[in-house]
Amino acid sequence: MTYLFLAIAIVTEVFATTMLKMSDSFTRPLPGLLSVCGYSLSFFALSFALRVMSTGVAYAIWSGVGIVLISAISWVVFRQALDAPAMIGLGLIIAGVVVVNLFSHTVSH
């Protein structure tokens, strides 16, 4: 269940960030409202993951996976291309999340 709550936190945070971009600095009410709701739900779900998982590890996974997903969405939806250093950085983030999950003893499975 811990990873389910963490996955919900990640997906809702990525949704909220996408809506934040679409809100055009909160000048468009519906995307702005959806952004606030998405972030609220994300933090709510993250709080359940934190009952079992260490805060640092949960946050590293939440933010790392979120960065990769929102970068992919930004590329597809908003046509925001990434250069080579950005792609390398995203690869390092993915590697870090994998290392934490496979080798850290602080992750609860």
C-alpha positions as CSV (number, residue, x, y, z in Angstrom):
1,M,0.0,0.0,0.0
2,T,2.9,2.4,0.7
3,Y,4.0,2.4,-3.0
4,L,0.3,2.8,-4.1
5,F,0.0,5.9,-2.0
6,L,3.4,7.1,-3.3
7,A,2.3,6.5,-6.9
8,I,-1.0,8.4,-6.3
9,A,1.1,11.3,-4.9
10,I,3.3,11.3,-7.9
11,V,0.6,11.1,-10.5
12,T,-1.5,13.8,-8.8
13,E,1.5,16.1,-8.4
14,V,2.4,15.7,-12.1
15,F,-1.3,16.4,-13.0
16,A,-1.2,19.5,-10.7
17,T,2.0,20.8,-12.3
18,T,0.5,20.4,-15.8
19,M,-2.6,22.3,-14.7
20,L,-0.4,25.0,-13.1
21,K,1.3,25.5,-16.5
22,M,-2.2,25.6,-18.2
23,S,-3.5,28.1,-15.7
24,D,-1.2,30.8,-17.2
25,S,-0.2,32.2,-13.8
26,F,-3.7,31.5,-12.4
27,T,-5.4,33.7,-15.0
28,R,-7.5,30.7,-16.2
29,P,-9.6,29.7,-13.2
30,L,-10.4,26.0,-14.0
31,P,-6.8,24.9,-14.5
32,G,-5.8,26.9,-11.5
33,L,-8.4,25.2,-9.3
34,L,-7.5,21.8,-10.6
35,S,-3.8,22.6,-9.8
36,V,-4.6,23.4,-6.2
37,C,-6.8,20.3,-5.9
38,G,-4.1,18.1,-7.4
39,Y,-1.4,19.4,-5.1
40,S,-3.7,18.9,-2.1
41,L,-4.5,15.3,-3.1
42,S,-0.8,14.7,-3.8
43,F,0.3,15.8,-0.3
44,F,-2.6,13.9,1.3
45,A,-1.5,10.7,-0.5
46,L,2.2,11.4,0.3
47,S,1.3,11.7,4.0
48,F,0.1,8.1,4.0
49,A,3.3,6.9,2.3
50,L,5.3,8.7,5.0
51,R,3.7,6.5,7.7
52,V,5.9,3.6,6.6
53,M,8.6,5.1,4.3
54,S,11.4,7.3,5.5
55,T,10.8,11.0,4.6
56,G,14.0,11.4,2.6
57,V,13.5,8.3,0.5
58,A,9.8,9.0,-0.2
59,Y,10.6,12.6,-1.2
60,A,13.5,11.5,-3.4
61,I,11.2,9.0,-5.2
62,W,8.3,11.4,-5.4
63,S,10.3,14.3,-6.7
64,G,12.6,12.3,-9.0
65,V,9.8,10.3,-10.7
66,G,7.7,13.5,-10.9
67,I,10.5,15.4,-12.6
68,V,10.9,12.8,-15.2
69,L,7.2,12.5,-15.9
70,I,6.6,16.2,-16.0
71,S,9.5,16.6,-18.4
72,A,8.0,14.0,-20.7
73,I,4.6,15.7,-20.5
74,S,6.1,19.1,-21.2
75,W,7.9,17.7,-24.2
76,V,4.8,16.0,-25.6
77,V,2.0,18.5,-24.6
78,F,3.8,21.9,-24.5
79,R,6.6,21.1,-27.1
80,Q,9.3,22.0,-24.6
81,A,12.4,20.2,-25.9
82,L,15.2,19.1,-23.6
83,D,18.9,19.5,-24.6
84,A,21.6,16.9,-24.0
85,P,22.6,18.1,-20.5
86,A,19.0,18.0,-19.4
87,M,18.6,14.5,-20.7
88,I,21.7,13.4,-19.0
89,G,20.5,15.0,-15.7
90,L,17.2,13.2,-16.0
91,G,19.1,9.9,-16.6
92,L,21.0,10.5,-13.4
93,I,17.8,11.2,-11.5
94,I,16.4,7.9,-12.8
95,A,19.6,6.1,-11.8
96,G,19.4,7.7,-8.3
97,V,15.8,6.5,-7.8
98,V,16.7,3.0,-8.9
99,V,19.7,2.9,-6.6
100,V,17.6,4.0,-3.6
101,N,15.0,1.4,-4.3
102,L,17.3,-1.5,-5.0
103,F,20.1,-1.0,-2.5
104,S,18.9,1.2,0.4
105,H,17.9,-0.4,3.6
106,T,15.7,2.6,4.5
107,V,13.1,1.8,1.9
108,S,10.2,-0.3,3.2
109,H,8.9,-2.9,0.8
